[in-house]
Structures are given as structure tokens and as C-alpha cells.
Amino acid sequence: MTARLPQSVLFCCDYNAVRSPMAEGIMKKFYGTGTYVQSAGVKNDLEIDGFSIAVCAEIDVELSRHRSRSFDEMEQWGDDLSSFDLVIALSPASQRRALELTRYFHLDVEYWPILDPTGLGETRDAKLTQFRAARDQITTHLIDRFGPPRTSGQCRSEGATK
């Protein structure tokens, strides 16, 4: 069952280097600029993963300009977590952190169990297969939750930029 698009969504995972930037970029591509979309991690010690960039480029989602950030950095930069309508956690650690940070706000936190492809696969092709699986899980969850992608004329094509 699909729901109406919220005004703002925050995707989160462990490092904001693989799953949450993919979800941010794909949502922007699928649903356009009518929803403010960002992503964050519990920690920020990693840059965007090259395999995430590669598998998203296959579906015309640009991630190479993404800069990883943590929940703490969001707060320092003035992004108030309470201003988001929906937080979608893509890892157990990010779900715990989001629930901890939002316990005083009326804010929906959903958990989508998305495969963490890092460290899986021995060869480049095997690694790409795992990252594609994570990307495809995100795509399926987005469509199940928000309906089919909007027409390409309404979609934001610049991908994740923050």
C-alpha cells in the first residue's frame, strides 16, 4: 500500500557512505523536488563508497558529489531532526540512534532492513552484484512505500548533493 509523499524525509544508516546516500539519490530521482530529502549516518568516518556511486550511475542517479555527514554534524549545520516528517533507518544502529534523538518529538521513524553490501564479494563483479542488490532493495521499498516513480520530467536529476 502506497502513501502520500511526506514533505521531508531523512534516510540514515551507519556511516552515510553506502545505503543512505543511495536511498537519498534514488528518492530524489524517482519523486522529484516536492519532498526535501537528506541522509545522515550514526558516524561519519567514511566517504561515499565507489561501488555505491557505480551502481547508482547505472540507473542515472549521480552520487559522486555526496559528502557524508553524521547526525551530530546535521545538528551543528542547523538541520533540526524534528523538522523532518519521516526518518527511514536502513540499519539497526541508525534506527536506535534515530529513536533516541526523536523520543521528544512527534516524528515517524521507519526501519527498512537493507542489506549492507560492504565487505561482501571477493571480485569486483561480485561486489557490484551485492551493491546492486542493496540498491534494488531500496528501490523496492521506495516503490512499495511511495508508489511508482513520477515521470522523468518531474524528477530531479542532480542526485544527492549534500
Residue frames as a rotation matrix with the C-alpha (Angstrom) as fourth column:
MET 1
0.583 0.812 0.000 0.00
0.812 -0.583 0.000 0.00
0.000 0.000 -1.000 0.00
THR 2
-0.396 -0.752 0.527 1.47
0.749 -0.596 -0.288 3.34
0.531 0.281 0.800 -1.02
ALA 3
0.235 0.394 -0.888 1.30
0.837 -0.547 -0.022 6.53
-0.495 -0.738 -0.458 0.98
ARG 4
0.937 0.099 0.335 1.30
0.245 -0.869 -0.429 10.18
0.249 0.484 -0.839 0.05
LEU 5
0.027 -0.995 0.099 4.77
0.652 -0.058 -0.756 11.69
0.757 0.085 0.647 -0.17
PRO 6
0.463 0.048 -0.885 5.88
0.814 -0.419 0.402 13.46
-0.351 -0.907 -0.233 3.01
GLN 7
0.991 -0.115 0.070 7.26
-0.083 -0.933 -0.350 17.00
0.105 0.341 -0.934 2.84
SER 8
0.200 -0.973 0.112 10.65
-0.915 -0.226 -0.333 15.88
0.350 -0.036 -0.936 4.19
VAL 9
0.983 0.024 -0.181 12.49
0.016 0.976 0.218 12.58
0.182 -0.218 0.959 4.61
LEU 10
0.180 -0.959 0.217 15.78
-0.984 -0.172 0.053 11.72
-0.013 -0.223 -0.975 6.26
PHE 11
0.825 -0.070 -0.561 17.45
-0.051 0.979 -0.196 8.42
0.563 0.190 0.804 5.38
CYS 12
0.323 -0.757 0.568 20.04
-0.946 -0.266 0.184 7.14
0.012 -0.597 -0.802 7.83
CYS 13
0.810 -0.201 -0.551 22.48
0.124 0.977 -0.174 4.26
0.573 0.073 0.816 8.13
ASP 14
0.642 -0.559 -0.525 25.76
0.745 0.293 0.599 3.56
-0.181 -0.775 0.605 9.89
TYR 15
-0.255 -0.902 -0.348 28.22
0.671 -0.424 0.608 5.84
-0.697 -0.078 0.713 8.02
ASN 16
0.631 0.549 -0.549 26.22
-0.051 -0.676 -0.735 7.70
-0.774 0.492 -0.398 5.35
ALA 17
-0.330 -0.846 -0.419 28.55
-0.654 -0.115 0.747 6.17
-0.680 0.521 -0.515 2.77
VAL 18
-0.993 -0.027 0.112 26.53
0.051 0.771 0.635 3.36
-0.103 0.637 -0.764 1.13
ARG 19
-0.507 0.857 0.090 22.83
0.862 0.501 0.085 2.77
0.027 0.121 -0.992 1.80
SER 20
0.160 0.661 -0.733 21.51
0.635 -0.638 -0.436 6.15
-0.756 -0.396 -0.522 2.94
PRO 21
-0.455 -0.288 -0.843 23.13
-0.381 -0.793 0.476 8.15
-0.805 0.538 0.251 0.10
MET 22
-0.979 0.167 0.120 21.75
0.190 0.510 0.839 5.62
0.079 0.844 -0.531 -2.39
ALA 23
-0.223 0.960 -0.171 18.27
0.959 0.184 -0.215 5.99
-0.175 -0.212 -0.961 -0.87
GLU 24
-0.021 0.157 -0.987 18.55
0.195 -0.968 -0.158 9.81
-0.981 -0.196 -0.011 -0.90
GLY 25
-0.739 -0.392 -0.548 19.64
-0.409 -0.384 0.827 9.91
-0.535 0.836 0.124 -4.54
ILE 26
-0.880 0.453 0.147 17.10
0.440 0.656 0.613 7.37
0.181 0.604 -0.776 -5.77
MET 27
-0.070 0.901 -0.429 14.23
0.866 -0.158 -0.473 9.09
-0.494 -0.405 -0.769 -3.94
LYS 28
-0.182 -0.054 -0.982 15.18
-0.162 -0.983 0.084 12.44
-0.970 0.175 0.170 -5.47
LYS 29
-0.944 -0.200 -0.263 15.29
-0.290 0.116 0.950 10.86
-0.160 0.973 -0.168 -8.92
PHE 30
-0.738 0.674 0.030 12.01
0.655 0.706 0.270 8.98
0.160 0.219 -0.963 -8.52
TYR 31
0.120 0.918 -0.379 9.89
0.990 -0.139 -0.023 11.63
-0.074 -0.372 -0.925 -6.81
GLY 32
0.192 -0.041 0.981 11.36
0.562 -0.814 -0.144 14.99
0.804 0.579 -0.134 -7.73
THR 33
-0.743 -0.617 0.259 11.82
0.250 -0.615 -0.748 18.10
0.621 -0.491 0.611 -5.64
GLY 34
0.147 0.898 0.414 8.43
-0.283 -0.362 0.888 18.18
0.948 -0.248 0.201 -3.94
THR 35
0.959 0.067 -0.275 9.93
0.224 0.413 0.883 16.36
0.173 -0.908 0.381 -0.96
TYR 36
0.399 -0.858 0.324 13.02
-0.853 -0.477 -0.213 17.61
0.337 -0.191 -0.922 0.86
VAL 37
0.960 -0.100 -0.260 15.35
0.136 0.983 0.126 14.59
0.243 -0.157 0.957 1.12
GLN 38
0.249 -0.919 0.306 18.59
-0.900 -0.336 -0.277 14.25
0.357 -0.206 -0.911 3.06
SER 39
0.717 -0.078 -0.693 20.70
0.203 0.974 0.101 11.48
0.667 -0.213 0.714 4.55
ALA 40
0.258 -0.638 0.725 22.96
-0.905 -0.422 -0.049 11.03
0.337 -0.644 -0.687 7.56
GLY 41
0.102 -0.303 -0.948 24.92
0.104 0.951 -0.293 8.39
0.989 -0.068 0.129 9.42
VAL 42
0.914 0.098 -0.393 25.42
0.384 0.099 0.918 7.45
0.129 -0.990 0.053 13.03
LYS 43
0.198 -0.919 -0.341 29.11
0.366 -0.253 0.896 8.15
-0.909 -0.302 0.286 12.35
ASN 44
0.990 0.044 -0.136 30.94
-0.104 -0.430 -0.897 9.95
-0.098 0.902 -0.421 9.59
ASP 45
0.209 -0.976 0.061 34.36
-0.340 -0.014 0.940 8.38
-0.917 -0.217 -0.334 9.21
LEU 46
-0.373 -0.304 0.877 33.92
0.621 0.620 0.479 7.20
-0.690 0.723 -0.043 5.62
GLU 47
-0.616 0.186 -0.765 33.45
-0.605 -0.735 0.308 8.91
-0.505 0.652 0.565 2.28
ILE 48
0.501 0.841 -0.203 30.86
-0.751 0.305 -0.586 7.76
-0.431 0.446 0.784 -0.24
ASP 49
-0.049 -0.475 0.879 31.67
0.017 0.879 0.476 4.25
-0.999 0.038 -0.035 -1.44
GLY 50
-0.631 -0.315 -0.709 32.75
-0.650 -0.283 0.705 3.97
-0.423 0.906 -0.026 -5.08
PHE 51
-0.932 0.341 0.126 30.59
0.362 0.847 0.389 0.91
0.025 0.408 -0.913 -5.60
SER 52
-0.091 0.918 -0.386 27.52
0.640 -0.243 -0.729 2.90
-0.763 -0.314 -0.565 -4.47
ILE 53
-0.146 -0.045 -0.988 28.43
-0.490 -0.865 0.111 5.58
-0.859 0.501 0.104 -6.99
ALA 54
-0.905 -0.324 -0.275 28.84
-0.394 0.395 0.830 2.97
-0.161 0.860 -0.485 -9.74
VAL 55
-0.748 0.646 0.152 25.59
0.659 0.751 0.054 1.06
-0.079 0.140 -0.987 -9.21
CYS 56
0.090 0.785 -0.613 23.56
0.444 -0.582 -0.681 4.26
-0.891 -0.211 -0.401 -8.89
ALA 57
-0.450 -0.315 -0.835 25.12
-0.566 -0.623 0.540 5.64
-0.691 0.716 0.102 -12.07
GLU 58
-0.965 0.105 0.239 23.67
0.233 0.760 0.607 2.57
-0.118 0.642 -0.758 -13.82
ILE 59
-0.080 0.995 0.065 20.19
0.996 0.082 -0.031 3.99
-0.036 0.062 -0.997 -13.11
ASP 60
-0.148 -0.095 0.984 21.17
0.515 -0.857 -0.005 7.63
0.844 0.506 0.176 -13.79
VAL 61
0.945 0.303 -0.120 21.49
0.250 -0.439 0.863 8.64
0.208 -0.846 -0.491 -10.14
GLU 62
0.191 -0.905 0.379 24.52
0.058 -0.375 -0.925 10.86
0.980 0.199 -0.019 -9.50
LEU 63
0.934 0.120 -0.336 26.22
0.325 0.102 0.940 10.30
0.147 -0.988 0.056 -6.14
SER 64
0.158 -0.987 0.012 29.82
0.838 0.128 -0.530 11.37
0.522 0.094 0.848 -6.78
ARG 65
-0.317 -0.257 0.913 29.25
-0.069 -0.954 -0.293 14.79
0.946 -0.156 0.285 -5.17
HIS 66
0.741 0.648 -0.175 27.72
0.090 0.163 0.983 13.35
0.665 -0.744 0.062 -1.99
ARG 67
-0.438 -0.815 0.380 29.52
-0.387 -0.210 -0.898 14.32
0.811 -0.540 -0.224 1.21
SER 68
-0.065 0.381 -0.923 28.96
0.614 0.744 0.264 12.03
0.787 -0.549 -0.282 4.17
ARG 69
-0.460 -0.037 0.887 27.64
-0.555 -0.768 -0.320 13.54
0.693 -0.640 0.333 7.40
SER 70
-0.779 0.147 -0.610 26.56
0.512 0.712 -0.481 12.33
0.363 -0.687 -0.630 10.81
PHE 71
0.357 0.920 -0.163 23.54
0.800 -0.211 0.562 13.16
0.482 -0.331 -0.811 12.95
ASP 72
0.230 -0.335 -0.914 25.82
0.763 -0.521 0.383 15.34
-0.604 -0.785 0.136 15.09
GLU 73
-0.831 -0.555 0.045 27.05
0.442 -0.608 0.660 17.27
-0.339 0.568 0.750 12.04
MET 74
-0.273 0.822 0.500 23.48
0.706 -0.182 0.684 17.78
0.653 0.540 -0.531 10.89
GLU 75
0.590 0.517 -0.620 22.73
0.807 -0.377 0.454 19.44
0.001 -0.768 -0.640 14.19
GLN 76
-0.173 -0.766 -0.619 25.90
0.604 -0.579 0.547 21.57
-0.778 -0.279 0.563 14.02
TRP 77
-0.917 -0.208 0.341 24.96
0.398 -0.408 0.821 22.69
-0.032 0.889 0.457 10.50
GLY 78
-0.772 0.621 -0.140 21.46
-0.529 -0.748 -0.402 23.71
-0.354 -0.237 0.905 11.58
ASP 79
-0.395 0.671 -0.628 19.40
-0.417 0.478 0.773 20.78
0.819 0.567 0.091 10.26
ASP 80
-0.486 0.327 0.810 16.95
-0.843 0.069 -0.534 20.12
-0.230 -0.942 0.242 13.06
LEU 81
-0.995 0.068 -0.074 15.91
0.048 0.969 0.240 16.47
0.088 0.236 -0.968 13.13
SER 82
-0.472 0.873 -0.124 12.47
0.419 0.099 -0.902 17.49
-0.775 -0.478 -0.413 14.38
SER 83
-0.222 0.384 -0.896 11.86
-0.660 -0.736 -0.151 19.35
-0.718 0.558 0.417 11.11
PHE 84
-0.872 -0.077 -0.483 11.68
-0.429 0.597 0.678 16.07
0.236 0.798 -0.554 9.16
ASP 85
0.142 0.987 0.075 8.31
-0.978 0.128 0.167 14.38
0.155 -0.097 0.983 8.70
LEU 86
0.984 0.179 -0.004 9.80
-0.179 0.984 0.021 10.92
0.008 -0.020 1.000 8.36
VAL 87
-0.050 -0.995 0.092 13.09
-0.968 0.071 0.241 9.25
-0.247 -0.077 -0.966 9.27
ILE 88
0.916 0.263 -0.303 13.85
-0.351 0.892 -0.286 6.00
0.195 0.369 0.909 7.47
ALA 89
0.161 -0.859 0.485 16.56
-0.818 0.159 0.552 3.95
-0.552 -0.486 -0.678 9.14
LEU 90
0.626 -0.005 -0.780 18.38
-0.642 0.564 -0.519 1.45
0.442 0.826 0.350 6.93
SER 91
-0.332 -0.711 -0.620 20.43
0.006 0.656 -0.755 -0.23
0.943 -0.254 -0.213 9.67
PRO 92
0.405 0.502 -0.764 19.71
0.728 0.330 0.602 -1.32
0.554 -0.800 -0.232 13.24
ALA 93
-0.403 -0.633 -0.661 22.27
0.896 -0.420 -0.144 1.13
-0.186 -0.650 0.737 14.69
SER 94
-0.943 0.068 0.325 20.76
0.057 -0.931 0.360 4.06
0.327 0.359 0.875 12.82
GLN 95
0.035 0.995 -0.092 17.27
0.235 0.081 0.969 3.03
0.971 -0.056 -0.231 13.92
ARG 96
0.215 -0.021 -0.976 18.38
0.966 0.153 0.209 3.06
0.145 -0.988 0.053 17.57
ARG 97
-0.751 -0.589 -0.298 20.07
0.619 -0.785 -0.010 6.46
-0.228 -0.193 0.954 17.15
ALA 98
-0.709 0.553 0.437 17.06
0.000 -0.620 0.785 7.96
0.705 0.557 0.440 15.33
LEU 99
0.301 0.853 -0.426 14.67
0.499 0.240 0.833 6.73
0.813 -0.463 -0.354 18.02
GLU 100
-0.072 -0.433 -0.898 16.96
0.988 -0.157 -0.003 8.12
-0.140 -0.887 0.439 20.71
LEU 101
-0.921 -0.388 -0.031 17.17
0.374 -0.906 0.198 11.52
-0.105 0.171 0.980 19.00
THR 102
-0.651 0.726 0.224 13.45
-0.210 -0.456 0.865 11.74
0.730 0.515 0.449 18.28
ARG 103
-0.551 0.461 -0.696 11.97
0.750 0.639 -0.171 10.50
0.366 -0.616 -0.698 21.54
TYR 104
-0.531 0.340 -0.776 10.83
0.460 -0.653 -0.601 14.02
-0.712 -0.676 0.190 22.44
PHE 105
-0.706 0.262 -0.658 9.36
-0.626 -0.665 0.407 14.80
-0.330 0.699 0.634 19.01
HIS 106
0.344 0.798 0.495 6.27
-0.123 0.561 -0.819 13.57
-0.931 0.220 0.291 17.24
LEU 107
-0.030 -0.505 -0.863 8.20
-0.980 -0.154 0.124 12.07
-0.196 0.849 -0.490 14.36
ASP 108
0.914 0.377 0.148 7.75
-0.329 0.904 -0.275 8.84
-0.237 0.202 0.950 12.46
VAL 109
-0.244 -0.968 -0.064 10.77
-0.911 0.206 0.357 6.53
-0.333 0.145 -0.932 12.32
GLU 110
0.881 0.461 -0.107 10.56
-0.464 0.796 -0.389 3.53
-0.095 0.392 0.915 10.00
TYR 111
-0.118 -0.914 0.389 13.06
-0.558 0.385 0.735 0.71
-0.821 -0.131 -0.555 9.71
TRP 112
0.836 0.230 -0.498 13.84
-0.546 0.432 -0.718 -0.82
0.050 0.872 0.487 6.32
PRO 113
0.450 -0.699 0.556 16.20
-0.119 0.570 0.813 -3.80
-0.885 -0.432 0.174 6.67
ILE 114
0.891 -0.211 -0.402 18.53
-0.434 -0.134 -0.891 -3.12
0.134 0.968 -0.210 3.73
LEU 115
0.763 -0.647 -0.019 21.50
0.646 0.763 -0.022 -5.39
0.029 0.004 1.000 3.07
ASP 116
0.646 -0.688 -0.331 24.87
-0.486 -0.705 0.517 -3.89
-0.589 -0.174 -0.789 3.97
PRO 117
0.984 -0.174 -0.026 26.94
0.083 0.590 -0.803 -4.83
0.155 0.788 0.595 0.92
THR 118
0.410 -0.895 0.176 30.29
-0.841 -0.446 -0.307 -3.64
0.353 -0.022 -0.935 2.27
GLY 119
-0.331 -0.684 0.651 32.76
-0.848 0.517 0.112 -6.46
-0.413 -0.515 -0.751 2.69
LEU 120
0.364 0.511 0.779 30.70
-0.070 0.849 -0.524 -8.88
-0.929 0.136 0.345 0.60
GLY 121
0.996 0.018 0.090 32.11
0.084 0.204 -0.975 -10.43
-0.036 0.979 0.202 -2.58
GLU 122
0.327 -0.944 0.047 35.71
0.514 0.219 0.829 -11.22
-0.793 -0.247 0.557 -3.47
THR 123
-0.531 -0.505 0.681 35.91
0.837 -0.187 0.514 -9.83
-0.132 0.843 0.522 -7.01
ARG 124
-0.936 0.187 -0.299 34.81
-0.214 -0.975 0.060 -6.50
-0.280 0.120 0.952 -8.45
ASP 125
-0.567 0.760 -0.317 31.88
-0.329 0.144 0.933 -8.18
0.755 0.633 0.169 -10.22
ALA 126
-0.268 0.458 -0.848 30.83
0.746 0.655 0.118 -9.98
0.610 -0.601 -0.517 -7.03
LYS 127
-0.727 -0.031 -0.686 30.99
0.541 -0.640 -0.545 -6.72
-0.422 -0.768 0.482 -5.06
LEU 128
-0.885 0.424 -0.190 28.95
-0.458 -0.724 0.516 -4.91
0.081 0.543 0.835 -7.71
THR 129
-0.414 0.753 -0.512 26.35
0.179 0.619 0.765 -7.69
0.893 0.225 -0.390 -7.50
GLN 130
-0.341 0.247 -0.907 26.00
0.936 0.178 -0.303 -7.11
0.087 -0.952 -0.292 -3.74
PHE 131
-0.833 0.008 -0.553 25.74
0.131 -0.969 -0.212 -3.33
-0.538 -0.249 0.806 -4.12
ARG 132
-0.765 0.616 -0.188 23.12
-0.374 -0.188 0.908 -3.77
0.524 0.765 0.375 -6.87
ALA 133
-0.329 0.652 -0.683 21.14
0.657 0.678 0.331 -6.00
0.679 -0.340 -0.651 -4.50
ALA 134
-0.509 0.109 -0.854 21.15
0.730 -0.471 -0.495 -3.25
-0.456 -0.875 0.161 -1.84
ARG 135
-0.921 0.161 -0.355 20.19
-0.302 -0.870 0.390 -0.62
-0.246 0.467 0.850 -4.45
ASP 136
-0.624 0.709 -0.328 17.36
-0.115 0.332 0.936 -2.81
0.773 0.622 -0.125 -5.70
GLN 137
-0.353 0.483 -0.801 16.09
0.908 0.383 -0.169 -3.42
0.225 -0.787 -0.574 -2.15
ILE 138
-0.713 0.055 -0.699 15.97
0.264 -0.902 -0.340 0.35
-0.649 -0.428 0.629 -1.61
THR 139
-0.884 0.373 -0.281 14.13
-0.430 -0.413 0.803 0.81
0.183 0.831 0.526 -4.92
THR 140
-0.476 0.723 -0.500 11.56
0.413 0.686 0.599 -1.84
0.777 0.079 -0.625 -3.99
HIS 141
-0.391 0.298 -0.871 10.96
0.891 -0.113 -0.439 -0.27
-0.229 -0.948 -0.222 -0.57
LEU 142
-0.860 0.044 -0.508 10.57
-0.085 -0.995 0.057 3.20
-0.503 0.092 0.860 -2.10
ILE 143
-0.746 0.602 -0.286 8.01
-0.361 -0.004 0.933 2.00
0.560 0.799 0.220 -4.65
ASP 144
-0.364 0.620 -0.695 6.14
0.709 0.668 0.225 -0.05
0.604 -0.411 -0.683 -2.04
ARG 145
-0.419 0.128 -0.899 6.02
0.804 -0.408 -0.433 2.93
-0.422 -0.904 0.068 0.32
PHE 146
-0.395 0.139 -0.908 5.52
-0.076 -0.990 -0.119 5.89
-0.915 0.022 0.402 -2.06
GLY 147
0.682 0.719 0.134 4.23
0.036 0.150 -0.988 4.39
-0.730 0.679 0.076 -5.31
PRO 148
0.447 -0.509 0.736 5.73
0.887 0.357 -0.293 4.26
-0.114 0.784 0.611 -8.78
PRO 149
-0.555 -0.725 -0.407 8.31
0.618 -0.687 0.381 6.87
-0.556 -0.040 0.830 -9.78
ARG 150
0.414 0.631 -0.656 6.97
0.023 -0.727 -0.686 10.11
-0.910 0.269 -0.316 -11.19
THR 151
0.877 -0.096 0.470 7.56
0.479 0.111 -0.871 10.90
0.031 0.989 0.144 -14.85
SER 152
0.008 -0.999 -0.039 11.10
0.999 0.006 0.051 11.87
-0.050 -0.039 0.998 -15.72
GLY 153
-0.113 0.000 0.994 10.05
0.428 -0.902 0.049 15.45
0.896 0.431 0.102 -16.46
GLN 154
0.746 0.460 0.480 9.16
-0.232 -0.497 0.836 15.89
0.624 -0.735 -0.264 -12.79
CYS 155
0.800 -0.442 -0.407 12.26
0.600 0.612 0.515 14.22
0.022 -0.656 0.754 -11.40
ARG 156
0.738 -0.669 -0.090 15.29
-0.591 -0.704 0.393 15.92
-0.326 -0.237 -0.915 -10.01
SER 157
0.907 -0.370 -0.201 18.26
0.129 0.698 -0.705 14.65
0.400 0.613 0.681 -11.98
GLU 158
0.282 -0.882 0.378 21.12
-0.628 -0.467 -0.622 16.03
0.725 -0.062 -0.686 -9.93
GLY 159
0.226 -0.186 -0.956 21.01
0.398 0.913 -0.083 13.26
0.889 -0.362 0.280 -7.32
ALA 160
0.775 0.018 -0.631 22.41
0.630 -0.081 0.772 13.52
-0.037 -0.997 -0.075 -3.85
THR 161
0.359 -0.628 0.690 24.45
0.305 -0.620 -0.723 16.67
0.882 0.470 -0.031 -3.46
LYS 162
0.450 -0.166 0.878 24.92
-0.710 -0.662 0.239 17.19
0.541 -0.731 -0.416 0.24
